[in-house]
Amino acid sequence: MKVAISTDMGYVSAHFGRCASYTIVAIEEGKIVNREEIPNPGHQPGFLPQYLSDRGVNVIIAGGMGPRAQGLFAQKNIESLIGVQGPIDDVITQFINQEIEAGEDLCGHKHGEVECEDHPTPGEPIKQKEGSKIFVTAQGKDLEADIDPRFGRAEYFLVVDPETMDFEVLENPNKNVAQGGGIQSAQLAAEKNASVVITGQCGPNAERILKSSGIQMITGAHGKAKDALLQFLKEHH
């Protein structure tokens, strides 16, 4: 059994064809016998199914993939598991233990027509898995605090349950790191089961991690955290 996972900086990428790389894992009798990460060789139509078939891949794991691509993989007897998110190591373990949760396509565009839309438009419903949270950057420890415009180096994160408005306060452990604060904060959002991040601005590296984890970004937020949160819920639910 050989599995190919769309990969972006250690997380499952939201789109199989346009990810940065692929993690190829060979599994025998429930154990990893070989693992490698290869750069994406290109996104020409019809190329990847043949390329990965030639490498002996049996299963594809990704956040999203168009139906045409899934059909081409099926012709090569390659199964596609989409709607998957999270750190690559965790996903491999889940696959081996037959605990992996495939779901709806996490890539928010019409495949083959336009590129992915990272930022939803007002009124567009956000796909939220049961129990998922909204991750809000804040300058203080409650919903009355102002939005912190910095994602990676925000003072606090408010992890909000959109159903009850209960929240957990996290002091950002990455606000003073020399580098990689955005990436580490994005990984923290994924670990906290966030489906949406509300912030002022987000750097490209953090954006890639959030996107790879199936997390939607709402940037340009300002004012009180509570107001930004309520505005989001009004527009997207």
LUMPAMAR-308378 format. One line per field, with one value per residue: residue number from 1; x, z, y of N, C-alpha, C, O in turn. Coordinates in pm, whole numbers, plus 50000, padded with zeros to 5 digits. Layout:
k = (NUM/...)
n_c1 = (X/...)
n_c3 = (Z/...)
n_c2 = (Y/...)
ca_c1 = (X/...)
ca_c3 = (Z/...)
ca_c2 = (Y/...)
c_c1 = (X/...)
c_c3 = (Z/...)
c_c2 = (Y/...)
o_c1 = (X/...)
o_c3 = (Z/...)
o_c2 = (Y/...)
***
This chain:
k = (1/2/3/4/5/6/7/8/9/10/11/12/13/14/15/16/17/18/19/20/21/22/23/24/25/26/27/28/29/30/31/32/33/34/35/36/37/38/39/40/41/42/43/44/45/46/47/48/49/50/51/52/53/54/55/56/57/58/59/60/61/62/63/64/65/66/67/68/69/70/71/72/73/74/75/76/77/78/79/80/81/82/83/84/85/86/87/88/89/90/91/92/93/94/95/96/97/98/99/100/101/102/103/104/105/106/107/108/109/110/111/112/113/114/115/116/117/118/119/120/121/122/123/124/125/126/127/128/129/130/131/132/133/134/135/136/137/138/139/140/141/142/143/144/145/146/147/148/149/150/151/152/153/154/155/156/157/158/159/160/161/162/163/164/165/166/167/168/169/170/171/172/173/174/175/176/177/178/179/180/181/182/183/184/185/186/187/188/189/190/191/192/193/194/195/196/197/198/199/200/201/202/203/204/205/206/207/208/209/210/211/212/213/214/215/216/217/218/219/220/221/222/223/224/225/226/227/228/229/230/231/232/233/234/235/236/237)
n_c1 = (50085/50062/50063/49978/50007/49879/50081/50181/50407/50418/50154/49832/49754/49510/49441/49492/49621/49762/49938/50239/50412/50437/50376/50490/50406/50492/50327/50321/50164/50053/50262/50502/50714/50859/50916/50883/50926/50828/50878/50608/50553/50427/50125/49990/49709/49591/49843/49938/49788/49897/50168/50180/50067/50264/50451/50352/50140/49848/49647/49512/49538/49390/49301/49124/48993/48922/48629/48684/48957/48949/48815/49002/49207/49071/49048/49301/49294/49329/49243/49068/49079/48923/48871/49019/49217/49485/49795/50055/50182/49992/49778/49878/49904/49633/49534/49666/49555/49300/49127/49083/48918/48737/48578/48379/48481/48751/48858/48786/48690/48553/48650/48876/48776/48810/49064/49148/48954/49054/48937/48620/48315/48081/47787/47833/47812/48009/48191/48171/48299/48145/48167/48380/48581/48598/48865/48997/49195/49311/49356/49318/49177/48912/48590/48528/48757/48981/49029/49331/49551/49759/49830/50019/50167/49989/49853/49669/49468/49134/48937/48656/48337/48102/47836/47757/47891/48071/48412/48765/49060/49373/49699/49921/50176/50368/50428/50663/50866/51166/51147/50906/50664/50407/50362/50371/50157/49948/49954/49880/49616/49505/49541/49362/49123/49011/48794/48773/48956/48970/49107/49338/49549/49740/50032/50204/50317/50189/49934/49940/49962/49720/49535/49606/49519/49252/49131/48941/49012/48945/49025/49126/48973/48853/48812/48604/48644/48411/48222/48328/48315/48036/47949/48069/47933/47676/47699/47783/47640)
n_c3 = (50000/49906/49981/49882/49996/49983/50050/50253/50412/50629/50678/50567/50244/50110/49843/49608/49351/49341/49551/49754/49777/49784/50020/50025/50129/50211/50318/50505/50643/50848/50918/50865/50599/50426/50363/50199/50085/49809/49566/49411/49088/48887/48736/48511/48308/48359/48408/48674/48769/48608/48670/48950/48958/48825/49025/49199/49365/49561/49702/49741/49946/50045/50100/49916/49584/49239/49069/48815/48825/49028/48892/48695/48853/48954/48727/48716/48916/49166/49480/49608/49889/50018/50180/50403/50678/50872/51063/50885/51002/51192/51025/50878/51082/51152/50915/50902/51126/51044/51098/50971/50867/50606/50414/50309/50018/50078/49939/49828/49559/49223/49056/48788/48675/48816/49030/49370/49631/49894/50073/50192/50048/50157/50299/50200/50304/50563/50576/50851/51064/51297/51627/51576/51608/51630/51574/51716/51696/51958/52162/52428/52706/52669/52498/52473/52419/52190/51847/51767/51527/51430/51325/51370/51585/51773/52085/52232/52180/52118/52152/52019/52070/51828/51860/52126/52215/52417/52529/52507/52647/52516/52584/52353/52270/52086/52039/52084/51953/51759/51488/51260/51391/51283/51147/51357/51509/51332/51324/51586/51579/51416/51579/51778/51664/51491/51252/51132/51112/51252/51200/51176/50979/50787/50740/50447/50491/50723/50619/50424/50587/50729/50521/50421/50627/50605/50706/50710/50634/50772/50710/50779/50989/51256/51545/51826/51946/51990/51829/51572/51556/51579/51351/51155/51199/51134/50860/50744/50825)
n_c2 = (49881/50213/50555/50885/51210/51533/51810/52083/52259/52075/52015/51887/51979/52206/52180/51931/51928/52169/52183/52232/52013/51650/51398/51081/50768/50444/50158/49865/49591/49749/49915/50175/50158/50304/50649/50956/51293/51468/51728/51909/51807/51942/52081/51996/51905/51579/51476/51416/51183/50973/51001/50951/50700/50555/50560/50380/50447/50399/50526/50851/51136/51433/51781/51890/51827/51832/51694/51587/51528/51335/51136/51070/50966/50747/50592/50494/50317/50434/50539/50822/51025/51289/51612/51601/51712/51862/51793/51625/51398/51315/51250/51036/50845/50820/50713/50464/50346/50322/50533/50764/51062/51135/51392/51671/51856/52065/52269/52584/52650/52656/52393/52394/52620/52871/53012/52911/53054/53230/53398/53423/53550/53803/53666/53415/53083/52934/52637/52446/52208/51984/52095/52261/52562/52926/53134/53408/53696/53901/54197/54183/53992/53916/53924/54187/54314/54485/54392/54233/54342/54190/53865/53643/53743/53829/53947/53792/53496/53428/53159/53064/52920/52896/52833/52865/53087/53070/53090/53024/53156/53224/53304/53428/53214/53260/53523/53660/53530/53482/53422/53277/53302/53338/53097/52910/53001/52955/52677/52630/52721/52525/52302/52363/52309/52499/52648/52884/53187/53505/53813/54095/54114/53875/53692/53549/53289/53191/53199/52998/52770/52781/52761/52509/52355/52369/52594/52885/53229/53543/53853/54196/54270/54477/54697/54600/54266/54116/54248/54211/53935/53884/54016/53860/53614/53691/53743/53506/53285)
ca_c1 = (50000/50139/49972/50033/49934/49912/50156/50227/50471/50388/50010/49762/49718/49369/49419/49590/49701/49843/50014/50384/50482/50361/50438/50463/50427/50469/50280/50307/50120/50029/50385/50564/50841/50933/50848/50961/50850/50876/50815/50504/50620/50353/49979/49933/49593/49616/49981/49959/49743/49996/50294/50170/50045/50396/50524/50289/50046/49715/49550/49541/49476/49402/49191/49028/49031/48810/48572/48750/49082/48915/48782/49126/49276/48994/49084/49429/49270/49379/49133/49087/49017/48931/48811/49108/49302/49566/49937/50082/50210/49866/49695/49935/49864/49489/49513/49710/49460/49167/49049/49086/48785/48720/48458/48353/48594/48790/48907/48666/48668/48499/48769/48887/48719/48882/49154/49090/48921/49091/48854/48481/48242/47969/47671/47873/47823/48138/48180/48227/48276/48085/48262/48490/48584/48641/48991/48997/49310/49262/49455/49285/49138/48769/48532/48520/48889/48995/49097/49474/49566/49866/49792/50124/50220/49879/49869/49585/49374/49007/48890/48514/48237/48002/47701/47726/47972/48173/48544/48888/49161/49510/49805/49996/50311/50459/50431/50797/50968/51249/51091/50811/50549/50284/50347/50338/50021/49856/49950/49801/49475/49464/49533/49243/49006/48952/48751/48780/49040/48934/49223/49361/49626/49804/50144/50186/50350/50077/49819/49953/49931/49577/49466/49633/49442/49111/49082/48911/49066/48873/49122/49073/48885/48896/48712/48596/48639/48272/48153/48379/48264/47893/47935/48101/47825/47561/47723/47822/47558)
ca_c3 = (50000/49901/49995/49849/50070/49945/50165/50255/50539/50734/50692/50446/50163/50074/49704/49571/49233/49354/49677/49738/49766/49818/50110/49975/50240/50183/50442/50498/50768/50947/50955/50761/50554/50356/50359/50133/50042/49677/49521/49310/48956/48792/48743/48377/48311/48333/48435/48807/48783/48549/48745/49079/48930/48795/49152/49276/49463/49563/49770/49747/50058/50022/50147/49808/49450/49148/49031/48697/48871/49099/48791/48631/48947/48962/48610/48747/49037/49281/49560/49654/50015/50027/50301/50515/50721/50992/51043/50806/51091/51251/50920/50849/51193/51138/50801/50940/51225/50981/51170/50894/50842/50482/50421/50194/49955/50154/49849/49803/49427/49119/48995/48645/48629/48877/49137/49504/49699/50034/50157/50152/50028/50250/50268/50166/50425/50593/50616/50983/51118/51428/51736/51539/51678/51561/51635/51702/51757/52045/52244/52567/52742/52656/52372/52469/52379/52049/51759/51744/51382/51394/51352/51431/51707/51853/52229/52279/52091/52178/52081/52047/52023/51763/51900/52262/52239/52519/52467/52581/52625/52504/52563/52237/52307/51975/52008/52095/51892/51663/51355/51253/51478/51209/51119/51482/51549/51243/51371/51710/51539/51368/51695/51855/51584/51434/51112/51085/51185/51233/51239/51093/50863/50802/50648/50349/50545/50807/50531/50362/50687/50756/50403/50415/50735/50579/50791/50637/50693/50761/50742/50775/51104/51346/51648/51933/51903/51990/51713/51452/51559/51549/51211/51078/51212/51061/50716/50691/50877)
ca_c2 = (50000/50337/50669/51017/51313/51671/51861/52222/52294/51980/51997/51848/52095/52213/52141/51830/51960/52291/52184/52252/51885/51530/51301/50946/50675/50302/50094/49720/49529/49852/49984/50256/50100/50409/50778/51061/51410/51509/51852/51897/51812/52025/52067/51980/51815/51438/51434/51360/51045/50882/51014/50883/50558/50499/50547/50274/50502/50337/50613/50994/51206/51578/51863/51905/51783/51840/51565/51533/51467/51212/51037/51026/50877/50622/50513/50431/50237/50508/50592/50960/51063/51435/51668/51567/51822/51837/51764/51505/51284/51269/51191/50904/50757/50794/50624/50330/50294/50325/50633/50889/51117/51208/51474/51756/51923/52184/52373/52663/52708/52569/52336/52406/52746/52983/52973/52902/53179/53216/53485/53410/53674/53816/53584/53278/53002/52872/52497/52423/52075/51984/52119/52350/52690/53046/53177/53554/53763/54008/54267/54157/53856/53887/53966/54334/54365/54519/54296/54255/54334/54096/53727/53562/53803/53883/53931/53681/53431/53388/53040/53083/52825/52982/52796/52912/53207/53044/53101/52997/53260/53175/53402/53380/53174/53287/53666/53716/53444/53554/53400/53167/53322/53317/52954/52841/53040/52884/52539/52632/52731/52393/52212/52399/52274/52619/52643/53022/53283/53646/53892/54212/54074/53745/53675/53440/53157/53150/53179/52866/52668/52787/52708/52366/52291/52388/52703/53007/53352/53670/53958/54332/54292/54585/54722/54501/54126/54073/54304/54144/53799/53888/54054/53740/53516/53745/53740/53375/53176)
c_c1 = (50088/50041/50046/49945/49976/49968/50194/50277/50423/50241/49950/49718/49572/49343/49530/49680/49795/49919/50163/50456/50387/50442/50394/50502/50395/50438/50264/50273/50109/50152/50441/50699/50924/50849/50939/50869/50911/50807/50708/50566/50545/50206/49917/49819/49633/49754/49995/49906/49843/50125/50289/50139/50178/50479/50458/50189/49909/49607/49602/49469/49499/49285/49082/49083/48906/48758/48638/48880/49055/48882/48906/49205/49204/49025/49216/49419/49332/49260/49166/49010/49032/48857/48894/49193/49382/49711/49956/50104/50082/49780/49747/49895/49717/49462/49551/49610/49316/49072/49037/48944/48786/48588/48438/48481/48626/48840/48789/48656/48604/48616/48763/48832/48795/48971/49083/49062/48950/48996/48710/48414/48126/47850/47705/47884/47960/48114/48248/48194/48219/48191/48375/48472/48621/48756/49005/49121/49261/49376/49430/49226/48989/48717/48512/48652/48889/49063/49245/49498/49672/49818/49901/50172/50111/49906/49794/49508/49249/48952/48742/48430/48124/47859/47662/47791/48062/48310/48655/48988/49299/49604/49896/50139/50415/50482/50570/50906/51042/51195/50993/50689/50417/50257/50304/50198/49917/49843/49869/49652/49423/49448/49409/49113/48934/48907/48763/48876/48992/49048/49234/49434/49702/49913/50127/50218/50239/49954/49823/49917/49781/49498/49484/49553/49292/49048/49062/48967/48972/48971/49056/48980/48942/48783/48712/48583/48494/48198/48197/48324/48116/47868/47964/47986/47701/47577/47736/47743/47412)
c_c3 = (50000/49893/49957/49916/50021/50068/50147/50396/50654/50757/50559/50371/50122/49931/49658/49456/49251/49486/49649/49713/49799/49914/50064/50085/50195/50316/50417/50636/50882/50992/50836/50725/50474/50352/50292/50097/49912/49636/49417/49171/48853/48791/48604/48382/48276/48368/48568/48823/48726/48630/48876/49063/48901/48921/49245/49379/49448/49616/49769/49869/50038/50087/50042/49675/49362/49107/48908/48736/48945/49001/48722/48723/48956/48844/48628/48871/49161/49353/49608/49783/50030/50152/50425/50550/50844/50959/50972/50895/51150/51148/50883/50957/51183/51024/50837/51036/51173/51054/51093/50861/50713/50490/50294/50146/50032/50066/49798/49667/49333/49038/48843/48591/48685/48988/49271/49559/49847/50125/50110/50136/50126/50204/50231/50293/50440/50635/50751/51030/51258/51536/51701/51601/51583/51641/51611/51769/51836/52125/52393/52584/52733/52526/52361/52426/52229/51974/51753/51594/51338/51423/51429/51565/51789/52002/52279/52162/52172/52092/52113/51989/51959/51804/52035/52296/52361/52452/52566/52547/52622/52493/52455/52277/52202/51951/52012/52032/51784/51521/51360/51339/51408/51183/51245/51531/51461/51285/51500/51677/51492/51484/51780/51776/51530/51290/51048/51173/51151/51286/51151/50965/50893/50698/50558/50403/50634/50723/50466/50461/50714/50640/50395/50518/50717/50662/50706/50711/50667/50805/50730/50891/51194/51446/51754/51876/51892/51866/51584/51442/51521/51404/51120/51081/51136/50911/50661/50749/50837)
c_c2 = (50124/50454/50797/51123/51451/51743/52007/52254/52205/51953/51950/51973/52089/52169/52048/51875/52076/52298/52202/52121/51771/51444/51162/50847/50534/50232/49944/49666/49632/49928/50060/50195/50200/50536/50879/51177/51459/51639/51823/51910/51895/51991/52056/51879/51671/51387/51360/51217/50944/50881/50936/50734/50489/50480/50445/50322/50436/50430/50756/51051/51356/51650/51874/51860/51789/51703/51504/51463/51337/51101/50982/50934/50743/50531/50440/50342/50300/50571/50734/50983/51214/51482/51641/51688/51781/51810/51630/51383/51227/51197/51052/50804/50721/50698/50480/50265/50290/50420/50764/50932/51198/51284/51554/51823/52052/52297/52453/52725/52608/52517/52350/52537/52866/52930/52970/53041/53162/53292/53476/53545/53681/53734/53442/53196/52941/52728/52479/52283/52086/52001/52212/52488/52804/53106/53327/53612/53884/54070/54246/54019/53828/53946/54116/54396/54397/54405/54332/54239/54233/53954/53653/53613/53874/53861/53806/53622/53395/53275/53025/52969/52907/52951/52858/53045/53191/53050/53066/53107/53195/53294/53348/53342/53211/53436/53726/53630/53522/53540/53283/53182/53295/53170/52880/52877/52972/52737/52529/52640/52595/52294/52238/52379/52398/52591/52781/53100/53423/53730/54016/54177/53945/53731/53554/53301/53104/53120/53042/52755/52665/52725/52557/52289/52308/52498/52829/53128/53469/53778/54095/54361/54402/54611/54614/54360/54078/54122/54236/54002/53795/53926/53934/53640/53561/53725/53599/53259/53195)
o_c1 = (50178/49949/50162/49824/50095/49910/50235/50197/50392/50206/50009/49653/49516/49233/49649/49802/49898/49960/50208/50552/50272/50561/50275/50617/50285/50512/50201/50343/50148/50147/50429/50788/51044/50727/51058/50748/51030/50690/50717/50626/50596/50166/49805/49829/49699/49780/50056/49973/49870/50184/50382/50181/50202/50568/50504/50155/49859/49489/49721/49352/49611/49184/48963/49204/48797/48833/48647/48910/49128/48918/48914/49264/49268/49028/49241/49520/49380/49184/49280/48888/49143/48790/48846/49237/49352/49749/49882/50050/50065/49717/49668/49856/49679/49375/49478/49584/49223/48953/48986/48859/48828/48497/48474/48575/48539/48862/48701/48618/48602/48674/48661/48842/48840/48955/48971/49140/48880/48977/48679/48451/48078/47816/47617/47959/48022/48028/48370/48078/48241/48292/48460/48362/48668/48744/49023/49150/49179/49477/49512/49224/48943/48792/48482/48659/48809/49143/49281/49468/49675/49771/49878/50214/50140/49973/49848/49485/49259/48924/48706/48449/48057/47770/47547/47753/48124/48324/48641/48999/49337/49591/49943/50217/50535/50548/50596/51025/50988/51197/50997/50615/50326/50144/50212/50128/49810/49734/49797/49572/49311/49355/49357/49007/48811/48974/48763/48878/48975/49082/49151/49386/49726/49889/50046/50152/50200/49879/49719/49849/49721/49406/49389/49523/49213/48927/49154/48970/48926/48996/48945/48914/49063/48675/48811/48520/48458/48122/48115/48290/48075/47775/47893/47946/47628/47480/47705/47777/47328)
o_c3 = (50083/49811/49994/49896/50017/50176/50038/50488/50763/50845/50453/50427/50103/49900/49667/49465/49183/49528/49535/49636/49837/49893/50065/50128/50147/50413/50320/50734/50995/51092/50721/50810/50457/50340/50323/50080/49905/49668/49343/49140/48743/48839/48581/48452/48175/48359/48574/48885/48789/48655/48909/49145/48948/48924/49358/49471/49337/49580/49792/49892/50017/50123/50073/49655/49407/49108/48897/48688/48928/49024/48694/48678/48965/48858/48565/48926/49250/49293/49643/49788/50053/50221/50537/50460/50910/50842/50996/50868/51156/51178/50859/50926/51203/51035/50807/51027/51247/51069/51145/50829/50710/50563/50185/50223/50048/50113/49733/49656/49362/48958/48779/48471/48609/49033/49284/49537/49917/50241/49999/50201/50174/50086/50231/50383/50341/50718/50762/51034/51329/51537/51786/51640/51471/51762/51496/51884/51787/52152/52475/52491/52783/52451/52253/52399/52152/52031/51736/51539/51221/51533/51540/51650/51863/52040/52355/52060/52280/51974/52221/51875/52030/51783/52054/52394/52405/52334/52688/52432/52713/52402/52464/52315/52224/51854/51951/52053/51725/51444/51452/51360/51466/51197/51241/51587/51510/51281/51522/51741/51524/51486/51845/51817/51524/51217/50925/51295/51034/51404/51064/50856/51009/50579/50587/50365/50624/50751/50454/50424/50722/50662/50365/50499/50802/50686/50637/50834/50555/50924/50677/50893/51205/51435/51769/51772/51798/51804/51497/51334/51439/51341/51022/50977/51080/50842/50545/50723/50872)
o_c2 = (50137/50455/50816/51125/51482/51738/52049/52272/52254/51875/51970/52061/51981/52125/52081/51861/52083/52406/52189/52118/51793/51420/51130/50843/50506/50245/49902/49693/49606/50000/50017/50182/50183/50531/50887/51159/51488/51658/51724/52013/51916/51885/52101/51778/51647/51267/51253/51135/50842/50776/50863/50653/50377/50394/50425/50248/50419/50417/50781/51020/51400/51589/51869/51855/51754/51606/51382/51354/51239/50985/50862/50836/50638/50409/50337/50298/50230/50647/50761/50962/51262/51405/51654/51761/51682/51806/51535/51275/51105/51096/50961/50691/50605/50611/50387/50145/50258/50391/50863/50849/51313/51244/51510/51844/52138/52408/52399/52841/52488/52591/52323/52562/52952/52817/53020/53135/53089/53255/53519/53643/53579/53733/53356/53233/52900/52700/52494/52243/52184/51931/52240/52526/52782/53128/53369/53581/53962/54006/54287/53939/53725/54011/54168/54516/54343/54331/54449/54133/54195/53925/53607/53534/53968/53765/53726/53687/53338/53294/52979/52928/52981/53033/52899/53110/53288/53019/53076/53148/53122/53376/53234/53430/53195/53473/53830/53654/53616/53636/53202/53085/53236/53123/52798/52793/52934/52681/52431/52572/52556/52214/52147/52425/52402/52520/52793/53082/53457/53721/54039/54205/53911/53756/53466/53205/52988/53027/52976/52659/52557/52646/52484/52171/52268/52497/52873/53131/53490/53794/54108/54465/54418/54554/54542/54338/54008/54047/54206/53955/53713/53874/53911/53588/53478/53695/53574/53143/53113)
***
